[in-house]
Structure formats: structure tokens, C-alpha cells
Amino acid sequence: MNTTKKLYKSDTNQVFSGVIGGVGEYLDIDATVLRLAYVLITIATGVFPAIIAYLIAVAIVPQKPRVHDIPKSEYSEKKEETK
């Protein structure tokens, strides 16, 4: 059974693009806490570096695959693994 976690943008917990919500889901931390930490880091670093880092994350972190995006052969394997 494949139990590796993957980082994806959140499709349910998003304010702008879902990056921080996805990190929260990945780390099992409330996204609100992460957003507050991000704002504090942004202020502490002089705004520009944190904004550039966020834009890079938006470009790199993939969207969570939906069931209709997964090839049928992989979906049937995943369905059997969860039984």
C-alpha cells in the first residue's frame, strides 16, 4: 500500500490559490495559523521576499487530482487498496 503524502493546493481551504491551505492539510495544521505566520514573516522580511516565495509556490505546487483526472486503471487500484 502506498502511504506517501503529497503536497497539493487545497481545493476546499483557499483564500487566493490554496497553497497555504494545502500546506496546512499536508502538515495537519490549521491553515489560519499558517496564514498568520505567513503575514508575520512577510512583514519581518520586508514584504518582497515572502511575496516572491508565495508566487513561486503557486507556480510549483500542483492542484489536487480529481477522480475524473486519474486514469481508470490507477483509480481501480486505489479503490481496491482502500477496501
N, C-alpha and C positions, 0 to 999 in steps of 0.2 A: 504494500500500500504506500502511496506517495503522500507524505505528510509535510512536504516543504511549503512554507508560507511564501507568498509572492506579494510584492508591493504594487498596488494598483491605485488609481484615482478612485475616490469614493463616488458612487453614483447616487447615494442617498444622503450623505453628510457633506454637503459642499456649500461654500459661500461664493467663491469665484470659480475655481476649476476642479476642486475636490482633492487637491494634493495633500493638504494638511489633514483633511478628513480621512484620506487613505492611510496616511502615516499613523493616525490615531487608531484605525482599525487594525493595522499591522502590529502595532505595539500594545494594543489593548489599553489605550489611554484615552480619556475624554478629549475630543478634538477641541473643545473650548479652552482647556488648559494649554494645549499646544498652540492655539491661536494667540492666547495671551502671552505665552513665552515668545512667540514669533514677533509680536508687536514690540515687546521689550528689547529683544535682540536687534530688531530693526532700528529702534531709537538709539540703542547703545553703539551701534556700528556706523551710525551716520547715514542711515536710510539706504543709500545707493547699493552697497554690497548685498544686503538682505533681499532687496528687490531683484537684483540680477540673479541671485541664487534661486529665488522663487520662480522666475521666468525660465531658468534652465530646468528646474524640476518639472514645470508644466510641459516643457518640450520632451523631456526624457521619460517620465513616469507614464506607463500605458494605461488606457482605460481598462476596466474590468471586463473580461469577455462575457458576453451574454450567452445563454443556452443556444440561441439560434446562430451564434457566431462560431460555436465549437463544431468541428467536423463530426458527423454522425458516429463514426467508429470510436472516437475519443469519448463522446457523450455516453455511449452504451457501456464503455469500460468504466467510466466514472460512476455511472448509475449502479453497476454491479458491485463496485467497491463499497458503496455506502450501505448496502444491504447487510 
